[in-house]
Amino acid sequence: MLPAIRESSFDANIRVRENKKIKDQANAICKAIGTDLSAVIRTYVRAIVRTRSIPRMESGYTLEGEDMILAADREIDDDRKRGKLKVHKNVDSLMEDLKK
């Protein structure tokens, strides 16, 4: 079992050589989806340790997918404005409504 890793326990650096254009594009994509390249690389390195293998590169959150998410958000907002959605202020209220 691997020891738990706390955010404050960063005590090593990893240097990666890459083409500047590729690095800039990766940084822009990471920023657009609300993260940074360092966090993505840390996540991948930890996945290697956790799985004791090289994780497959599968599609995840994409900029194209963001368009779908934004469209869904707009639809949810529209439904809320039309009164089609019920909003609960706490879990107890939700649970009571689910019992009905």
C-alpha positions as CSV (number, residue, x, y, z in Angstrom):
1,M,0.0,0.0,0.0
2,L,1.3,3.4,-1.0
3,P,1.4,6.2,1.6
4,A,-1.1,9.0,1.3
5,I,0.3,12.0,-0.5
6,R,-0.6,15.4,0.8
7,E,-0.5,18.5,-1.4
8,S,2.1,20.0,0.8
9,S,4.5,17.1,0.3
10,F,5.7,18.2,-3.1
11,D,9.5,17.8,-2.6
12,A,10.7,16.8,-6.1
13,N,10.7,18.3,-9.5
14,I,10.2,16.6,-12.9
15,R,11.5,18.3,-16.0
16,V,10.0,17.5,-19.3
17,R,11.4,18.7,-22.6
18,E,8.7,19.6,-25.2
19,N,8.2,21.8,-28.2
20,K,7.1,25.2,-27.1
21,K,4.1,25.3,-29.4
22,I,2.9,22.0,-28.0
23,K,3.5,23.2,-24.4
24,D,1.6,26.4,-25.1
25,Q,-1.3,24.6,-26.6
26,A,-1.5,22.1,-23.7
27,N,-1.4,25.0,-21.2
28,A,-4.2,26.8,-23.1
29,I,-6.4,23.7,-23.1
30,C,-5.7,23.1,-19.4
31,K,-6.6,26.7,-18.6
32,A,-9.8,26.4,-20.6
33,I,-11.0,23.4,-18.6
34,G,-10.0,25.0,-15.3
35,T,-6.7,23.3,-14.4
36,D,-3.0,23.7,-15.1
37,L,-0.5,21.5,-16.9
38,S,1.4,20.7,-13.7
39,A,-1.8,19.3,-12.0
40,V,-2.5,17.1,-15.1
41,I,1.0,15.8,-15.1
42,R,0.9,15.1,-11.3
43,T,-2.4,13.3,-11.8
44,Y,-0.9,11.1,-14.5
45,V,2.3,10.3,-12.5
46,R,0.2,9.3,-9.5
47,A,-2.0,7.1,-11.7
48,I,1.2,5.3,-12.8
49,V,2.1,4.7,-9.2
50,R,-1.4,3.7,-8.2
51,T,-2.0,1.3,-11.0
52,R,1.6,0.2,-11.3
53,S,1.3,0.5,-15.1
54,I,1.1,3.1,-17.8
55,P,-2.5,4.2,-17.9
56,R,-4.2,4.3,-21.3
57,M,-4.6,7.7,-22.8
58,E,-8.4,7.9,-23.1
59,S,-10.4,10.9,-24.1
60,G,-11.6,12.9,-21.1
61,Y,-12.8,16.4,-20.8
62,T,-12.4,18.2,-24.1
63,L,-13.0,21.6,-25.4
64,E,-15.6,20.1,-27.8
65,G,-17.2,18.5,-24.8
66,E,-17.4,21.9,-23.2
67,D,-19.9,23.0,-25.9
68,M,-22.2,20.1,-24.9
69,I,-21.8,21.0,-21.2
70,L,-22.6,24.6,-21.8
71,A,-25.6,23.7,-23.9
72,A,-26.8,21.4,-21.1
73,D,-26.3,24.2,-18.6
74,R,-28.4,26.5,-20.7
75,E,-31.1,23.9,-21.0
76,I,-31.1,23.4,-17.2
77,D,-31.2,27.2,-16.6
78,D,-34.2,27.5,-19.1
79,D,-36.0,24.6,-17.3
80,R,-35.4,26.2,-13.9
81,K,-36.8,29.6,-15.2
82,R,-39.9,27.8,-16.6
83,G,-40.4,26.1,-13.2
84,K,-39.7,22.6,-14.6
85,L,-37.0,22.0,-12.0
86,K,-37.3,21.8,-8.3
87,V,-34.2,23.2,-6.4
88,H,-33.5,21.8,-2.9
89,K,-31.6,23.9,-0.4
90,N,-30.4,20.8,1.6
91,V,-30.3,17.1,1.5
92,D,-33.1,16.6,3.9
93,S,-35.5,18.5,1.6
94,L,-34.3,16.4,-1.3
95,M,-34.8,13.1,0.6
96,E,-38.4,14.2,1.7
97,D,-39.2,15.0,-1.9
98,L,-37.9,11.6,-3.1
99,K,-40.1,9.8,-0.6
100,K,-43.2,11.2,-2.3
